[in-house]
Amino acid sequence: MTQQASPQGLTWFQDARFGMFIHWGLYSILGKHEWVMHTDRIPVPEYEKLMAQFNPTKFDADAWVRTAADVGQKYIIITSRHHDGFSMYDTALSDYKVTNTPFRRDPIAELADACARHGVKLGFYVSLLDWHHPAYRFRAESGLAWEDYLAFLHGQVRELCTQYGEIVAIWFDGDWPRHPITPENEYFLPGGSFEYEKLYDMIHELQPDAVIENNRHVKPLPGEDIQGFEQDLPGENTTGFNETTIYGLPIQVCMTINDHWGWSRNDRNTKSARRLVHVLVKSASVGGNLLLNVGPTPEGEIPPLHQERLREVGRWLERNGESVYRTRAGVIPPTRETVSTVRDGHHFVHVLDYVSDCVILSGVPAHVQKARHVASGQELEMEREGANFFVSAASDRTTIYIPPELRDPYDTVIELM
């Protein structure tokens, strides 16, 4: 019988609302994003040579976790192994790992210690496919079977669930439709079942509070706790990776700060802090988290511009965090300019754009009698038409006036109570 995450684990995850995604590995050395082995058709022996160059002398786990904590990110999910097959922790199941590089240290162990110090939770990205493992990509030549790869995959997940203390999530990636074997898709060879029921039950038994997300399913499977959206919000479907339907599960939107997940030295298409705040609150407005990615450099630093964008979002959260953390999907219908969240009966309207000197809403619950500007605490002028404060009917029209000096350039938040 496939289990689910514990109610307290799922509640904590939904309350957190904002996390840091980290893509870091051998590909960072090349500075051309995490798919470079595939896009540049790099043979395994050539790609393996990057191990001798991996020595991030500026890596500071405490600095990474402090950044996340300072900007209001409640958890971190880092790539334990990406599609290139290189393990970023001290696995006992492969020699193709970070502790066999000149760096020699286990960065995930150091991150786990730093997370414990700063009250941030840690989780792991796990690639289901592996461009390096002989039982995945080279079965014909190696004489290995699909079951050999399954033992490796399940064994690594067991290590992650038992070696680093309490974890918040396991985030799976790479279960795409099967492809015929051709030179063009040699990196996506057909395989068998990943035996999800066994895999998920093992995670839930070892880490009862951890949530499971598999980012490549159209419809979540039994045992999965979170539905993922990549680079878009539910209903937008701008990337083509995800269905727009929400299947009754809490959601998580993962997004890059520029165009790539791994370090890309020539990628200057950095999103504005305003855009990132909007993605955060739009995610929260439909009951979702935002997992915002950084791609550290080969030296082990989070790019300074990405840190600054994160800190801008953090400064907005310092003023308006009560409208994001511990909230659930809003019940006030969104407009072109607004979305909403709700917490403990208090409704938060996020004004993302201005087309006039007032905000006009419909469907505001009838019990609402006051409006407050969250950042300043100042009461706002509000008019209601058609509201009946003695029954549970919704108002037809609610108008709120926001003085120009109180308008936030990213998102002005109004509490209705």
Secondary structure, 3 states (H helix, E strand, C coil): CCCCCCHHHHHHHHHHCEEEEECCCCHHHHCECCCHHHHCCCCHHHHHHHHHHCCCCCCCHHHHHHHHHHHCCCEEEEEEECCCCCECCCCCCCCCEHHHCCCCCCHHHHHHHHHHHHCCEEEEEEECCCCCCHHHHCHHHHCCCHHHHHHHHHHHHHHHHHHCCCEEEEEEECCCCCCCCCHHHCCCCCCCCCCHHHHHHHHHHHCCCCEEEECCCCCCCCCCCEEEEECCCCCCCCCCCCCCCCCCCCEEEEEECCCCCCCECCCCCCCCHHHHHHHHHHHHHCCEEEEEEECCCCCCCCCHHHHHHHHHHHHHHHHHHHHCCCCEECCCCCCCCEEEEEECCEEEEEECCCCCCEEEECCCCCCCCCEEECCCCCEEEEEEECCCCCCCCCCCEEEEECCHHHCCCCCEEEEEC
